[in-house]
Amino acid sequence: MIIRLLVLLALSCVFTGCGGKPQVPWSLEGKTVPEFKIIDREKLPDAPEVTYSLSVVVSASLSKDELVIVSQRIIEQLPRHNLVLIFYYADAKEVNGQFTVGKAWWGINSDHYPAPGDYTHNTLEVERK
């Protein structure tokens, strides 16, 4: 009986992605991700939802579309979360000031947050400076 239960549990994990990363609503397969370097990643402790704020250095010549691709790659690699704020800089020395290349926001416009990792209502907004 226990062996049957373990087999069923193992099969359900295989088919449902048990313990895996949550699914994001895009695919980067076949896309070239521009180079980037995360200088600072902070999980905001006082927020009621799981929020990350990142400072990232990219080439100053990246287009808005390229910033979208970099944002998607970063979001994919984070642990389960509700909100992500990404500030883009052309130089690591600028990180303590205002963003110089662009910014991205990933989340939902609501006061009611779903469980971290439920991205069915999330949107990605990217601004190029």
SULDA-V445156 format. One record per pair of residues at least 24 apart in sequence whose C-alpha atoms are under 7 Angstrom apart, sorted by the first residue. I is the first residue (numbers start at 1). J is the second residue. D is the distance in Angstrom with one decimal. If there is no record, write none. Layout:
# SULDA-V445156
i->(I,I)
j->(J,J)
d->(D,D)
This chain:
# SULDA-V445156
i->(22,24,24,33,33,34,34,49,50,50,50,50,51,51,51,51,52,52,52,53,53,53,54,54,54,55,55,55,55,56,56,56,57,57,57,57,57,58,58,58,59,60,60,64,68,71,80,80,81,81,82,82,82,82,83,100,101,101,102,102,102,103,103)
j->(117,76,119,69,70,66,70,82,81,82,83,116,81,82,83,84,83,84,85,84,85,86,85,86,87,86,87,88,95,87,88,89,88,89,90,91,92,88,89,90,90,90,101,128,126,104,116,117,116,117,107,113,116,117,107,129,128,129,127,128,129,127,128)
d->(5.4,6.9,6.5,6.1,6.0,6.8,6.5,6.0,4.9,5.2,6.4,6.8,6.2,6.0,4.7,5.7,6.4,4.8,6.2,5.9,4.7,5.9,6.2,4.8,6.2,6.0,4.9,6.1,6.6,6.1,4.9,6.1,5.7,4.8,5.5,6.0,6.1,6.6,6.2,5.5,5.6,5.0,6.0,5.4,6.3,6.9,5.2,4.6,4.5,5.6,6.0,7.0,5.1,6.9,4.6,6.7,6.2,5.3,5.4,4.4,4.9,5.4,6.8)
